[in-house]
Amino acid sequence: MVYEYEGGWSVHLPDALWAYRTSSRSATGFSPYSLVYGSDAISPIEITIPTARIEAVNDLEWDTKSCSEWHLLDLEALDEKER
């Protein structure tokens, strides 16, 4: 395998790390990314082809009130995940 890439493995390292950090673990049920940042990661494909959650966020005006409301919704969702 090393011979096939001939030292070019470092090109694939960021993709491999992204996949590792954003995939759920069986022990916790969460990905390392979601444990650190408190929400699921946005995949690069969701930027080019927006999903429903991306569209919902893009339509918001970012002010203090809406940010705090979204934070409360995230906390409520986290409580539901734990149950």
C-alpha positions as CSV (number, residue, x, y, z in Angstrom):
1,M,0.0,0.0,0.0
2,V,2.9,2.4,0.7
3,Y,4.3,1.5,-2.7
4,E,1.1,2.5,-4.4
5,Y,1.0,6.0,-3.0
6,E,4.7,6.5,-3.0
7,G,4.7,9.0,-0.1
8,G,1.5,10.7,-1.3
9,W,-0.5,9.5,1.7
10,S,-0.4,13.0,3.2
11,V,-2.8,14.2,0.5
12,H,-5.5,11.9,1.9
13,L,-4.8,12.6,5.6
14,P,-7.3,15.5,6.0
15,D,-10.1,13.5,4.4
16,A,-9.4,10.5,6.6
17,L,-9.3,12.7,9.8
18,W,-12.6,14.3,8.8
19,A,-14.2,10.9,8.4
20,Y,-12.8,9.7,11.7
21,R,-13.8,12.8,13.7
22,T,-17.4,13.0,12.3
23,S,-18.4,9.4,12.5
24,S,-20.3,8.1,15.6
25,R,-18.6,5.9,18.1
26,S,-20.4,2.8,19.3
27,A,-19.4,3.4,22.9
28,T,-20.9,6.9,23.2
29,G,-23.2,7.1,20.3
30,F,-21.8,10.5,19.4
31,S,-19.0,11.6,17.1
32,P,-15.9,13.3,18.6
33,Y,-16.9,16.5,16.6
34,S,-20.4,16.6,18.1
35,L,-19.0,16.1,21.6
36,V,-16.6,19.0,21.2
37,Y,-18.8,21.5,19.3
38,G,-22.3,20.4,20.5
39,S,-23.8,19.7,17.1
40,D,-23.3,17.6,14.1
41,A,-20.7,18.6,11.5
42,I,-21.8,20.1,8.2
43,S,-20.4,18.0,5.5
44,P,-18.8,19.7,2.5
45,I,-21.5,18.3,0.2
46,E,-24.1,20.1,2.3
47,I,-22.5,23.3,1.3
48,T,-22.9,22.7,-2.4
49,I,-26.3,20.9,-2.2
50,P,-28.0,22.5,0.9
51,T,-30.1,20.2,3.1
52,A,-33.2,21.2,5.1
53,R,-31.1,22.1,8.2
54,I,-28.7,24.2,6.2
55,E,-31.6,26.1,4.4
56,A,-33.2,26.8,7.8
57,V,-30.0,28.3,9.2
58,N,-29.3,30.3,6.0
59,D,-32.8,32.0,6.2
60,L,-32.2,33.4,9.6
61,E,-30.9,36.8,10.5
62,W,-28.1,36.4,13.0
63,D,-28.9,38.5,16.0
64,T,-28.6,37.8,19.7
65,K,-32.2,36.7,20.2
66,S,-32.3,34.2,17.3
67,C,-28.9,32.8,18.4
68,S,-30.0,32.2,21.9
69,E,-33.3,30.6,20.7
70,W,-31.3,28.2,18.4
71,H,-28.9,27.4,21.3
72,L,-31.9,26.5,23.5
73,L,-33.3,24.3,20.8
74,D,-29.9,22.6,20.5
75,L,-29.8,22.0,24.3
76,E,-33.4,20.5,24.2
77,A,-32.3,18.2,21.4
78,L,-29.3,17.1,23.4
79,D,-31.6,16.2,26.3
80,E,-33.7,14.2,24.0
81,K,-30.7,12.3,22.6
82,E,-29.6,11.3,26.1
83,R,-33.0,9.7,26.9
